[in-house]
Amino acid sequence: MDYSFGGTDEENAELKKLNDEVLKNPDEFEAWEKLVRTAESLEGGLNRNSSPQSIAATRDIYDRFLHKFPLFFGYWKKYADLEFSIAGTEAAEMVYERGVASITTSVDLWTNYCAFKVETSHDADIIRELFERGALSVGLDFLAHPFWDKYLEFEERLEAPDKIIAILDRVIHIPMHQYARYFERFRQLAITRPLQEICDEDQLGRFTAEAMMEAPPEASFDAEIERQVRMRLDNLYLEVFHRTQTETTKRWTYEQGIKRPYFHVTELDEEQLVNWRKYLDFEEVEGDYHRIVFLYERCVVTAAYYDEFWFRYARWMLDHEDKEEEVRNIYQRASCIYVPIARPAVRLQYALFEAMSGRVDVALGIYEAILLAYPSHLETIVAMANLQRRHVGVDAAIEVYKAQIESAANDVYTKSALVAEWAGLLWKVKGSAVEARQLFQKNQHWYLNSRAFWIKYFFFELDQPTSAELEPERHQRIKQVYEDVKRKSTLPPLTIKDISHYYMAYLLERGTKDAEKEYLMLDKEINGPFSVQSSMKAKLAEDGKASTTHKRMVTENGHPGVEINEAAIRQGQNPYTKYYQQQGEQPADGQV
């Protein structure tokens, strides 16, 4: 966006600076907030007489901001007000429509939108249609009374008591904060309205028949019948009141626990997260589908950045028949708008759902999108390879691994893990241990410092099927991998120690009569004092000989210490780094 036009030079300079900040840190909400405020104040406040450049710049900023943070209902209202002052009713209405599409459960936004429509439209049917859309979206909210009040106020303006009684008849069945107020109003109004307005035809016929049977013969027949019917209706609605009261009371504690019923970029505290979990548990047990969906929709607004609630919502919806599109919508909102791609678990699950639905190309697209942002994300690469294996074949999966290993975008650690996964595919799926072993052997010199590679290689040999006749051969292969770990790899000592313990356990469980000796020699080497650790002493020596390190120990008070290489120091190398790495440690910050 070009900010060189519109407003004063100072305003342009400030806009340019703030815009650069949000481009550099697009997740920084405070920077966006400052940018929006500055744009709004261009030329002393925008109106229809403002310069086209200032109007275009402000619209662009609002559009980008609300694309990034679509759940901030207050900013949709501010944007709509701005458009109304600049371009009029239709432009403001388009903003409101975008807003309620982005955050359908916002009582405040729907109330503002409907109020705006009441003030700017003269078509009662169109206004009423909008109120009905709002009622479907937010009518079940525990704090929906501002919306219902606005709807009732609209019908009062039109002097439509029949519409008012119909609205109240709906509201008194909804557990909400101010349920009692609506019931009292309904009860008072019901006295003055015809019976046909306050009960359905079947109910009226049943109550009338009962009243005719009980009416005393001396009474004015029609008046007594109506009195009896109204009395029965009043008792019926009292039952509704008590039922609504009970349902409201059951939800009251959970509603009180919702300290922040709206979206914000700041984190929710654990108490509120626990409350949402318990509230969802409660509604799921109650079993009302529409109330459960509405509560989930409220939850994923407040906790939009929390994967767990999107996962839970999708899993709950998947349990219902013929809800594939609903599940897809949940995953799409989580993946495309709310959950950061830095946490790709929801996207990986979404890819599985699309693959299950037969849309393998969509699943591949999801994986590719993750890898575009995080090229070395191992779990995504493995998931993509397995998708190809399931739907195309083993060779297609191998091609995925080959392409990723050859890619310059992936680091050496990712590549080493992918080689290990590739070998596992050859062994466990293709059934060729020979090919898997060849792959490990061919690549081991490239990945001498990869824990994932050597662990997988070691357990590959350890898990090969065996028998009494085959075990000597198996032992030689396992031992060879272990010796390579000790002597060739550059793994940290602690990792070598872990692998050594696995090998020592193998010796006791599957070793031959000579296993005790090998076990005890290894125990000395791995768990003994440094003075008897010949392999470690050999690694510390520049010439690879344990005797060299031993000579240094003799002359340096029993410990090899740190070898000082003046040439390396002049090149800026820290003489202590190698020592700490060899000991399986890292120096503290600032320690030299």
C-alpha positions in Angstrom: 0.0 0.0 0.0 1.3 3.4 -0.9 1.0 5.8 2.0 2.6 8.8 0.2 -0.8 10.4 -0.4 -3.6 11.8 1.8 -3.1 13.5 5.1 -0.3 15.7 6.2 3.4 14.8 5.8 3.6 14.0 9.5 0.6 11.6 9.2 2.0 9.9 6.2 5.4 9.4 8.0 3.6 7.9 11.0 1.5 5.6 8.9 4.5 4.4 7.0 6.4 3.7 10.2 3.4 1.8 11.8 2.7 -0.1 8.6 6.3 -1.3 8.4 6.0 -2.5 12.0 2.9 -4.6 11.3 4.6 -6.0 8.1 7.6 -7.0 10.2 5.5 -8.4 13.1 2.1 -9.3 11.7 1.1 -11.1 15.0 1.7 -8.0 17.1 -1.8 -6.8 18.0 -0.7 -3.5 19.7 1.1 -2.4 16.5 -2.1 -3.1 14.5 -4.1 -1.2 17.0 -1.9 1.9 16.7 -2.0 1.7 12.9 -5.8 1.6 12.8 -6.1 4.5 15.3 -3.7 6.6 13.2 -5.5 5.8 10.0 -8.9 6.8 11.6 -7.5 10.2 12.5 -6.3 11.1 9.1 -7.3 14.6 8.1 -8.8 15.2 11.5 -11.2 12.3 11.1 -12.5 10.8 7.9 -15.9 11.6 6.2 -17.3 11.7 2.7 -15.3 14.9 2.0 -11.9 13.3 2.8 -9.4 12.7 0.1 -9.7 9.5 -1.9 -6.1 8.6 -0.9 -6.9 8.8 2.8 -10.1 6.8 2.5 -8.4 4.1 0.4 -5.5 3.8 2.9 -7.9 3.5 5.9 -10.0 0.9 4.2 -6.9 -1.1 3.3 -5.7 -1.0 6.9 -9.1 -2.0 8.3 -9.4 -4.8 5.8 -6.0 -6.2 6.6 -6.5 -5.9 10.3 -9.8 -7.6 10.3 -8.5 -10.3 8.0 -5.8 -11.0 10.6 -8.1 -10.6 13.7 -11.7 -11.2 12.5 -13.1 -11.8 16.0 -12.8 -8.3 17.3 -16.5 -7.3 17.1 -15.8 -3.8 18.2 -13.7 -3.0 15.2 -16.3 -4.3 12.8 -18.7 -1.8 14.4 -16.1 1.0 14.1 -15.5 0.1 10.5 -19.2 0.1 9.7 -19.6 3.5 11.3 -16.6 4.8 9.3 -18.1 3.5 6.1 -21.5 5.0 6.9 -19.8 8.4 7.3 -17.8 8.0 4.1 -20.1 6.1 1.7 -23.5 5.7 3.3 -25.9 2.9 4.3 -25.1 0.3 1.7 -21.3 0.3 2.4 -21.8 0.1 6.1 -24.2 -2.8 5.7 -21.6 -4.7 3.7 -19.2 -4.3 6.6 -21.8 -5.5 9.0 -22.5 -8.5 6.9 -18.8 -9.4 6.8 -18.6 -8.9 10.5 -21.5 -11.2 11.4 -20.2 -13.8 9.0 -16.8 -13.7 10.8 -18.2 -13.8 14.3 -21.7 -15.2 14.2 -22.1 -15.5 18.0 -21.5 -11.9 18.9 -24.6 -10.5 20.7 -23.1 -7.0 20.6 -22.4 -7.0 16.8 -25.9 -8.4 15.9 -27.6 -5.9 18.2 -25.7 -3.0 16.6 -26.4 -4.3 13.1 -30.1 -4.7 13.8 -30.2 -1.2 15.5 -28.4 0.2 12.4 -31.0 -1.4 10.1 -33.9 -0.1 12.1 -32.6 3.4 11.8 -31.7 3.3 8.1 -34.4 1.1 6.6 -38.2 1.7 6.3 -39.1 -1.9 5.2 -40.3 -3.7 8.3 -40.2 -7.1 6.7 -36.5 -6.7 5.8 -35.7 -5.5 9.3 -37.6 -8.4 10.8 -35.8 -10.8 8.6 -32.5 -9.5 9.9 -33.7 -9.8 13.5 -34.7 -13.4 12.8 -31.2 -14.2 11.4 -29.7 -12.7 14.6 -32.1 -14.7 16.7 -30.8 -17.9 15.1 -27.2 -16.8 15.6 -27.2 -15.4 19.2 -30.7 -16.0 20.6 -29.5 -18.8 22.8 -26.7 -16.8 24.5 -27.0 -16.6 28.2 -26.5 -12.8 27.9 -28.6 -12.3 24.8 -31.0 -9.8 26.5 -29.7 -6.7 24.7 -30.5 -8.4 21.4 -34.0 -9.5 22.4 -34.7 -6.1 24.0 -33.8 -4.4 20.7 -36.1 -6.9 18.8 -39.0 -6.1 21.1 -38.3 -2.4 20.9 -38.6 -2.6 17.1 -41.9 -4.4 17.3 -43.2 -1.9 19.9 -42.4 1.0 17.4 -44.6 -0.7 14.9 -47.3 -1.3 17.6 -47.4 -5.0 16.8 -48.5 -6.8 20.0 -49.0 -10.0 18.2 -45.4 -10.0 17.2 -44.2 -9.0 20.7 -46.1 -11.9 22.3 -44.7 -14.3 19.8 -41.1 -13.2 20.5 -41.7 -13.4 24.3 -43.2 -16.9 23.9 -39.9 -17.9 22.3 -37.7 -16.2 24.9 -39.3 -17.6 28.0 -38.1 -21.1 27.0 -34.4 -20.0 26.8 -32.2 -20.3 29.9 -30.7 -16.8 30.2 -29.6 -14.2 32.7 -32.8 -12.2 32.6 -35.4 -14.9 32.0 -37.7 -13.8 34.9 -38.1 -10.3 33.4 -39.3 -11.7 30.1 -41.7 -14.1 31.8 -43.4 -11.3 33.8 -43.8 -9.3 30.7 -45.2 -12.2 28.8 -47.6 -13.0 31.6 -48.9 -9.5 31.8 -49.3 -9.2 28.0 -50.9 -12.6 27.6 -53.9 -11.4 29.7 -54.8 -8.9 27.1 -54.2 -11.0 23.9 -56.7 -13.3 22.2 -56.3 -17.0 23.1 -55.3 -17.8 19.5 -52.1 -15.7 19.9 -50.9 -17.4 23.1 -51.4 -21.0 22.4 -51.6 -23.3 19.4 -54.8 -24.7 17.9 -54.5 -28.2 19.4 -53.7 -26.9 22.8 -56.6 -24.5 22.7 -59.0 -27.2 21.6 -57.9 -29.5 24.4 -58.2 -26.8 27.1 -61.5 -25.6 25.8 -63.0 -29.2 25.9 -61.8 -29.6 29.5 -63.2 -26.2 30.5 -66.6 -27.0 28.9 -66.8 -30.2 31.0 -66.0 -28.3 34.3 -67.9 -25.1 33.7 -70.9 -24.6 36.2 -74.3 -24.5 34.5 -75.3 -21.1 36.0 -72.2 -19.3 34.7 -72.0 -17.2 31.6 -70.8 -19.9 29.2 -68.4 -18.1 26.9 -66.9 -16.0 29.7 -66.4 -18.9 32.0 -64.9 -21.1 29.3 -62.4 -18.4 28.5 -61.5 -17.9 32.1 -60.9 -21.6 32.6 -58.8 -21.8 29.5 -56.7 -18.8 30.5 -56.2 -20.3 34.0 -54.9 -23.5 32.4 -52.7 -21.6 30.1 -51.3 -19.6 33.0 -50.5 -22.8 34.8 -48.9 -24.2 31.7 -46.6 -21.2 31.4 -45.8 -21.3 35.0 -44.5 -24.8 34.4 -42.4 -23.3 31.5 -41.1 -20.6 33.9 -40.0 -23.2 36.5 -38.4 -25.4 33.9 -36.5 -22.4 32.4 -35.5 -21.3 36.0 -34.1 -24.8 36.6 -32.1 -24.8 33.4 -30.8 -21.3 34.1 -29.7 -22.3 37.6 -27.9 -25.3 36.2 -25.8 -23.1 33.9 -25.3 -20.2 36.2 -22.1 -21.4 37.8 -20.5 -22.1 34.4 -21.6 -18.7 33.1 -20.1 -16.9 36.1 -16.8 -18.7 35.4 -16.6 -17.1 31.9 -14.6 -14.0 32.8 -13.9 -13.1 29.2 -16.8 -13.9 26.9 -15.1 -12.3 23.9 -12.0 -12.8 21.9 -8.6 -11.3 22.7 -5.0 -12.1 21.8 -4.0 -12.4 25.4 -4.1 -15.9 27.0 -6.9 -17.3 29.1 -6.0 -18.4 32.6 -6.2 -22.0 33.5 -9.3 -21.5 35.6 -11.3 -20.3 32.6 -10.0 -23.1 30.4 -11.2 -25.6 33.0 -14.5 -23.9 33.2 -15.0 -24.2 29.4 -14.2 -27.9 29.6 -16.7 -28.5 32.3 -19.4 -26.4 30.7 -19.0 -28.4 27.4 -19.1 -31.6 29.4 -22.3 -30.5 31.0 -24.1 -29.5 27.8 -23.0 -32.7 26.0 -24.6 -34.7 28.8 -27.7 -32.6 28.6 -27.9 -33.7 24.9 -29.5 -30.7 23.2 -27.7 -30.6 19.8 -28.4 -26.9 19.1 -27.3 -25.7 22.6 -24.1 -27.8 22.3 -23.2 -26.4 18.9 -23.9 -22.8 20.2 -21.7 -23.3 23.3 -18.9 -24.7 21.1 -19.2 -21.7 18.8 -19.0 -19.4 21.8 -16.0 -21.3 23.1 -14.0 -21.2 19.9 -14.4 -17.4 19.8 -13.1 -16.9 23.3 -10.5 -19.6 23.0 -9.8 -19.3 19.3 -6.0 -19.8 19.6 -6.4 -23.0 21.7 -6.1 -26.2 19.6 -7.8 -28.4 22.1 -11.2 -26.8 21.7 -11.1 -27.0 17.9 -10.1 -30.7 18.2 -12.8 -31.3 20.6 -15.5 -29.6 18.5 -14.5 -31.5 15.4 -14.4 -34.8 17.1 -17.8 -34.2 18.8 -19.3 -33.2 15.4 -17.8 -36.2 13.7 -19.8 -38.4 16.0 -23.0 -37.3 14.4 -24.2 -38.7 11.1 -24.3 -36.6 7.9 -22.2 -33.8 9.4 -19.2 -34.0 7.1 -19.6 -30.3 5.9 -19.9 -29.1 9.5 -16.7 -31.0 10.5 -14.9 -29.6 7.4 -16.0 -26.0 8.3 -14.6 -26.5 11.8 -11.3 -27.7 10.6 -11.1 -24.9 7.9 -11.7 -22.2 10.4 -9.2 -23.5 12.8 -6.6 -24.2 10.1 -7.0 -21.2 7.8 -7.8 -18.4 10.2 -7.2 -19.0 13.9 -4.7 -21.6 15.0 -1.2 -20.4 14.1 0.6 -22.5 11.5 3.5 -22.8 14.0 1.2 -25.3 15.7 0.3 -27.6 12.8 -1.5 -30.4 14.7 -5.0 -29.2 13.7 -3.9 -29.0 10.1 -2.5 -32.5 10.1 -5.8 -33.7 11.5 -7.7 -31.8 8.9 -5.6 -33.5 6.2 -6.6 -36.9 7.6 -10.2 -35.9 7.5 -10.0 -34.8 3.9 -8.2 -38.0 2.9 -10.9 -39.9 4.7 -13.5 -38.0 2.6 -11.7 -39.0 -0.6 -10.1 -35.6 -1.2 -6.5 -36.7 -1.2 -5.4 -33.7 -3.3 -6.7 -31.4 -0.7 -4.9 -33.3 2.0 -1.6 -33.0 0.0 -2.3 -29.3 -0.4 -2.5 -29.0 3.4 0.8 -30.7 3.9 2.5 -28.6 1.3 1.2 -25.4 2.9 2.7 -26.4 6.2 6.0 -27.3 4.6 6.0 -24.0 2.8 6.1 -22.2 6.1 8.2 -24.8 8.0 10.2 -26.8 5.4 11.8 -29.1 8.0 8.7 -30.1 9.9 9.3 -33.9 10.2 5.9 -34.9 11.3 4.3 -33.3 8.2 6.8 -34.9 5.8 6.2 -38.3 7.4 2.4 -37.8 7.2 2.6 -36.8 3.5 4.7 -39.9 2.8 2.3 -42.1 4.6 -0.6 -40.6 2.7 1.0 -41.4 -0.6 1.8 -44.9 0.7 -1.9 -45.5 1.6 -3.4 -44.1 -1.5 -0.7 -44.7 -4.2 1.9 -47.1 -3.0 5.2 -47.6 -1.3 7.2 -46.2 -4.2 5.2 -42.9 -4.1 6.1 -42.6 -0.4 9.7 -43.3 -1.1 9.7 -40.5 -3.7 8.4 -38.1 -1.0 11.3 -39.0 1.2 13.9 -38.8 -1.6 12.6 -35.3 -2.6 12.7 -34.0 0.9 16.2 -35.5 1.6 17.5 -33.8 -1.6 15.8 -30.5 -0.8 18.2 -27.7 0.3 15.4 -26.3 2.5 15.8 -29.2 5.0 18.6 -29.3 7.6 20.8 -32.3 8.3 18.9 -33.4 11.3 15.6 -33.6 9.4 17.3 -35.4 6.6 18.8 -38.0 9.0 15.4 -38.7 10.5 13.9 -39.0 7.1 16.5 -41.6 6.1 15.5 -43.6 9.2 11.8 -43.3 8.3 12.6 -44.4 4.8 14.4 -47.4 6.1 11.5 -48.2 8.4 9.2 -48.1 5.3 11.4 -50.5 3.4 11.5 -52.9 6.4 8.0 -52.8 7.9 5.9 -52.1 4.8 7.9 -53.4 1.8 9.2 -56.3 3.9 12.8 -55.9 2.9 15.2 -55.8 5.8 18.1 -56.1 3.4 17.2 -52.9 1.6 16.7 -51.1 4.9 20.0 -52.2 6.2 21.8 -51.1 3.0 20.1 -47.7 3.3 21.3 -47.3 6.9 24.9 -48.4 6.0 25.1 -46.2 3.0 24.1 -43.1 4.9 25.6 -43.5 8.3 28.7 -41.4 7.5 26.5 -38.4 6.6 24.7 -38.4 9.9 27.3 -39.1 12.6 25.7 -36.7 15.1 22.1 -37.6 14.5 20.4 -39.2 17.5 17.3 -40.1 15.5 19.3 -41.9 12.9 21.4 -44.0 15.2 18.6 -44.9 17.6 16.4 -46.0 14.7 19.4 -47.9 13.2 20.2 -49.7 16.5 16.6 -50.7 17.1 16.2 -51.8 13.5 18.8 -54.5 14.1 17.6 -55.2 17.7 14.1 -55.9 16.5 14.9 -58.3 13.7 13.2 -61.7 14.1 15.6 -64.2 15.6 16.0 -67.8 16.7 18.6 -69.9 18.4 20.3 -70.6 15.1 20.1 -67.0 13.8 21.0 -65.2 17.1 24.9 -65.3 16.6 24.5 -63.5 13.3 21.9 -61.0 14.8 24.4 -60.4 17.7 27.2 -59.5 15.3 25.0 -57.0 13.5 23.7 -55.4 16.6 27.2 -55.2 18.1 28.5 -53.6 14.9 25.9 -50.8 15.0 26.8 -50.3 18.7 30.5 -50.2 18.0 29.9 -47.6 15.3 27.9 -45.6 17.7 30.7 -45.6 20.2 33.7 -45.2 17.8 32.4 -43.4 14.7 29.5 -41.3 15.7 29.8 -37.9 17.2 26.8 -38.2 19.5 26.9 -36.6 22.9 28.1 -38.9 25.7 24.7 -39.0 27.3 23.1 -40.3 24.1 25.8 -43.0 23.7 25.2 -43.9 27.4 21.5 -44.4 26.7 22.2 -46.6 23.7 24.8 -48.5 25.7 22.2 -49.4 28.4 19.9 -50.7 25.7 22.7 -52.9 24.4 23.6 -54.1 27.8 20.0 -55.1 28.5 20.1 -57.0 25.2 23.2 -58.9 26.3 21.5 -60.1 29.5 18.2 -61.0 27.7 19.5 -62.6 24.5 23.3 -62.9 24.9 25.4 -66.1 24.9 27.5 -67.6 27.7 30.1 -64.8 27.0 27.6 -62.1 27.6 28.5 -61.6 31.3 32.0 -60.5 30.4 31.0 -58.2 27.7 28.3 -56.7 30.0 30.7 -56.0 32.8 33.3 -54.5 30.5 30.7 -52.2 29.1 29.4 -51.4 32.6 32.9 -50.4 33.6 33.3 -48.3 30.5 29.9 -46.6 30.7 29.2 -46.3 34.4 32.7 -46.4 35.9 34.9 -43.4 36.8 36.5 -41.4 34.0 39.9 -42.9 34.6 38.7 -46.3 33.3 36.6 -45.0 30.4 38.9 -45.9 27.6 36.5 -44.9 24.8 35.9 -41.5 26.2 39.6 -41.0 26.8 40.2 -41.9 23.1 37.7 -39.4 21.9 39.2 -36.6 24.0 42.7 -37.2 22.4 43.6 -35.4 19.2 45.2 -38.6 17.9 42.3 -40.8 19.0 44.4 -42.8 21.5 43.3 -43.3 25.0 47.0 -43.4 26.1 47.4 -39.8 25.0 44.7 -38.7 27.3 46.0 -40.8 30.1 49.4 -39.1 29.8 47.7 -35.7 30.2 45.8 -37.0 33.2 49.1 -38.0 34.9 50.5 -34.5 34.4 47.3 -32.5 35.0 46.2 -33.7 38.4 44.1 -36.7 37.5 41.8 -35.0 34.9 42.5 -34.4 31.2 41.3 -30.8 31.6 41.0 -28.4 28.6 43.5 -28.5 25.8 44.5 -25.0 24.7 45.0 -24.5 21.0 46.3 -21.0 20.6 45.7 -21.0 16.8 42.1 -21.9 17.3 41.7 -19.2 20.0 43.1 -16.5 17.6 40.4 -17.6 15.1 37.8 -16.8 17.7 37.0 -20.3 18.9 36.2 -20.9 22.6 38.6 -23.5 24.0 36.0 -24.8 26.5 33.3 -25.6 23.9 34.8 -28.9 22.8 35.3 -30.0 26.4 31.7 -29.3 27.4 30.3 -31.1 24.3 32.5 -34.1 25.1 31.1 -34.2 28.6 27.5 -34.0 27.3 27.0 -30.6 28.8 26.5 -27.0 27.6 28.4 -24.1 29.2 26.2 -21.6 31.2 25.5 -18.3 29.5 28.6 -16.1 29.7 30.8 -18.9 31.0 34.2 -19.0 29.3 
